[in-house]
Amino acid sequence: MTTKEDGSVYLLVLPKGVIKLTPSVPKMGEHWAIPSTMPLGPIYGVEKGKLVFIEQMPAQEVFTKGESIVDLDGMKGLPSPSINHTNIEFQEHGHEGYEVPHYDIHHYFITPDARDAIPGDIPPH
C-alpha cells in the first residue's frame, strides 16, 4: 500500500500465484509473474509498490511461422491503471531468463519520463 501526496492510497493487487523474479531493473522496475505462464507471460512490472507495466514475451518463431497468439492473460479482472504507452522491442539474442530471439512487449501505465526515471537495482537486460 502506498500513500500519495494528496493523501489517497494506492493498493497494489496482482493475480494469485505471482512471485518476484527480479530486483528493480532500470527503466522497468521489479518483474513478477506466475512461473507456469513463463516465458510468454504476463509479467507484472512493479516499482516502489506500484504497477508500472504488464509484459508479454512472444518468441520470434511464432511470428515467422505466421502463428497467432490470442486471449493472452492480463490482470485477470483485477484493477489496473490505464495504458499510457506500449514499447515493442526485438531481443535478437534473447536475454537472461529467456535466451531465444523474441519480442518484449511492455504496456506501460506510466509516462515515458516516469519510466526513464526508474533507477533500478540491476543492469537492464
QUIWO-V594016 format. One record per run of one state. SS is the DSSP state (h for helix, s for strand, l for the rest). FROM is the first residue (numbers start at 1). TO is the last residue. Records with the same first field share a line. If there is no record, write none. Layout:
# QUIWO-V594016
SS->FROM-TO / FROM-TO
This chain:
# QUIWO-V594016
l->1-1 / 4-8 / 11-18 / 26-28 / 34-34 / 38-40 / 48-49 / 57-58 / 65-84 / 92-94 / 96-97 / 99-101 / 109-111 / 117-121 / 123-125
s->2-3 / 9-10 / 19-25 / 29-33 / 41-47 / 50-56 / 59-59 / 85-91 / 95-95 / 98-98 / 102-108 / 122-122
h->35-37 / 60-64 / 112-116
